[in-house]
């Protein structure tokens, strides 16, 4: 079976790197380089191109813990975007604990990653599937975020919207949502603003009422 021959792994946790490398070994990929910083990943990709031996695949985390070393590329998301602009032929898999659909959409649609795999109980198995799919020219999303690219999940849905939807799902009334927002310094917190936002969300998801709205966004995995 044909497969990638040269792979770069970027993650600042050794235990995660070891798991990823074990998957690569299973796929008989032997030429593997590991780095713990996004800047190092970018430089390795550049060096490979200059040496005439480019990396074919990058597997990167999205979150890297800041330390004394100042980074030009502070996150995997920024790294992916920069590399895809400069080296569009490079295949990139995001491997992250972040499972919010808005984050997945941003990484896939704006940063242009080829796959998004969620770390977790089945993460390594899904990563193996992702590598095979990406090698064959396909996109891949872990099953739990499979709805991220659904057209109903718009990038216009903000964190503010998600907070409202979560509270609606918990049975909060519009007045109670406003009180919660006021207590937690979330703005706007007026009942009229929340009412307008809920109405807009119902229109967006074609929901007849708040109960149906909550059911739809749960099915999509937004909350």
VENPECOR-V345686 format. One record per residue. RES is the residue in one letter. OMEGA is omega in degrees with one decimal (none if undefined). BURIAL is I if it has 24 or more other ideal C-beta (glycine too) atoms within 12 Angstrom, else O. Layout:
{{RES & OMEGA & BURIAL} {RES & OMEGA & BURIAL}}
//
This chain:
{{X & 177.7 & O} {X & -177.4 & O} {X & 174.3 & I} {X & 179.6 & I} {X & -177.2 & O} {X & -172.4 & I} {X & 176.1 & I} {X & 179.2 & I} {X & -179.6 & I} {X & 178.2 & I} {X & -177.1 & I} {X & 175.7 & I} {X & -177.2 & O} {X & -177.1 & O} {X & 177.5 & O} {X & 178.4 & I} {X & -179.2 & I} {X & 178.7 & O} {X & 178.9 & I} {X & 180.0 & I} {X & 178.4 & I} {X & 177.1 & O} {X & 179.8 & I} {X & 177.5 & I} {X & 177.5 & O} {X & 179.3 & O} {X & 177.6 & I} {X & 173.9 & O} {X & -172.6 & I} {X & -177.0 & O} {X & -174.7 & O} {X & 176.4 & I} {X & -179.2 & I} {X & 175.3 & I} {X & -177.1 & I} {X & -179.6 & I} {X & 178.3 & I} {X & 179.6 & I} {X & 178.2 & I} {X & 178.0 & I} {X & 179.5 & I} {X & -179.2 & I} {X & 178.3 & I} {X & 178.2 & I} {X & -180.0 & I} {X & -179.2 & O} {X & 179.4 & O} {X & 178.8 & I} {X & -179.6 & O} {X & -179.6 & O} {X & -178.4 & O} {X & 178.6 & O} {X & -173.0 & O} {X & 170.9 & I} {X & 179.7 & I} {X & -176.0 & I} {X & 171.3 & I} {X & 172.7 & I} {X & -174.0 & I} {X & 169.9 & I} {X & 176.0 & I} {X & -176.8 & I} {X & 177.2 & I} {X & -177.7 & I} {X & 179.7 & O} {X & 174.9 & O} {X & -175.8 & O} {X & -174.7 & O} {X & -179.9 & O} {X & -175.9 & O} {X & 172.9 & I} {X & 178.7 & O} {X & -170.7 & I} {X & -178.7 & O} {X & 177.8 & I} {X & 179.9 & I} {X & 178.3 & I} {X & 178.3 & I} {X & -179.4 & I} {X & -178.6 & I} {X & -178.8 & I} {X & -178.4 & I} {X & -179.8 & I} {X & 177.2 & I} {X & -176.2 & O} {X & -177.8 & O} {X & -175.3 & I} {X & -179.6 & O} {X & 180.0 & O} {X & 176.5 & I} {X & -176.8 & I} {X & 175.4 & I} {X & 173.0 & I} {X & -178.1 & I} {X & -166.4 & I} {X & 173.3 & I} {X & -178.6 & I} {X & -177.7 & I} {X & 175.8 & I} {X & -175.4 & I} {X & 178.7 & I} {X & 177.5 & I} {X & 179.4 & I} {X & 179.9 & I} {X & -179.7 & I} {X & -178.0 & I} {X & -177.5 & I} {X & -172.9 & I} {X & -178.1 & I} {X & 178.6 & O} {X & 173.4 & I} {X & 174.2 & I} {X & -178.9 & I} {X & -179.9 & I} {X & 177.6 & I} {X & -178.3 & I} {X & 179.2 & I} {X & 174.0 & I} {X & -179.3 & I} {X & -174.5 & O} {X & -178.1 & O} {X & -174.6 & O} {X & -177.0 & I} {X & 176.8 & I} {X & 178.0 & O} {X & 177.6 & I} {X & 177.5 & I} {X & 178.2 & I} {X & -179.6 & I} {X & -179.9 & I} {X & 179.4 & I} {X & -179.9 & I} {X & -179.4 & O} {X & 177.4 & I} {X & -179.4 & I} {X & 175.9 & O} {X & -178.5 & O} {X & 170.6 & O} {X & 176.9 & I} {X & 172.2 & I} {X & 173.2 & I} {X & -176.7 & I} {X & -176.1 & O} {X & 177.9 & I} {X & -174.8 & I} {X & -179.9 & O} {X & -173.1 & I} {X & -177.8 & I} {X & 174.8 & I} {X & -176.2 & I} {X & 179.5 & O} {X & 179.8 & I} {X & -174.6 & I} {X & 175.0 & O} {X & 178.3 & O} {X & 178.4 & O} {X & -173.6 & I} {X & 175.7 & O} {X & 177.1 & O} {X & 178.1 & I} {X & -179.0 & I} {X & 178.8 & I} {X & 178.7 & I} {X & -178.4 & I} {X & 179.3 & I} {X & 179.6 & I} {X & 174.1 & I} {X & -179.7 & I} {X & 178.8 & O} {X & 176.3 & O} {X & 179.9 & O} {X & 171.6 & O} {X & 178.0 & O} {X & 178.2 & I} {X & -179.7 & O} {X & 176.0 & O} {X & 178.4 & I} {X & 179.2 & I} {X & 178.3 & O} {X & -179.6 & O} {X & 179.5 & I} {X & 179.3 & O} {X & -176.4 & O} {X & 177.3 & O} {X & 175.7 & O} {X & -176.1 & I} {X & -1.2 & O} {X & -176.5 & O} {X & -178.9 & I} {X & -179.4 & O} {X & -179.4 & O} {X & 179.1 & O} {X & -179.8 & O} {X & 178.2 & I} {X & 179.0 & O} {X & -179.4 & O} {X & 178.8 & I} {X & 178.1 & I} {X & 179.4 & O} {X & 179.0 & O} {X & 177.3 & I} {X & 177.9 & I} {X & -177.2 & O} {X & -176.5 & I} {X & 178.8 & I} {X & 178.9 & O} {X & -178.2 & I} {X & 179.9 & O} {X & -176.2 & O} {X & 178.4 & I} {X & 178.5 & O} {X & 177.7 & O} {X & 179.8 & I} {X & -180.0 & I} {X & -178.6 & O} {X & -176.7 & I} {X & 173.7 & I} {X & 179.0 & O} {X & -179.8 & O} {X & -179.3 & I} {X & -179.8 & I} {X & 177.2 & I} {X & none & I}}
//
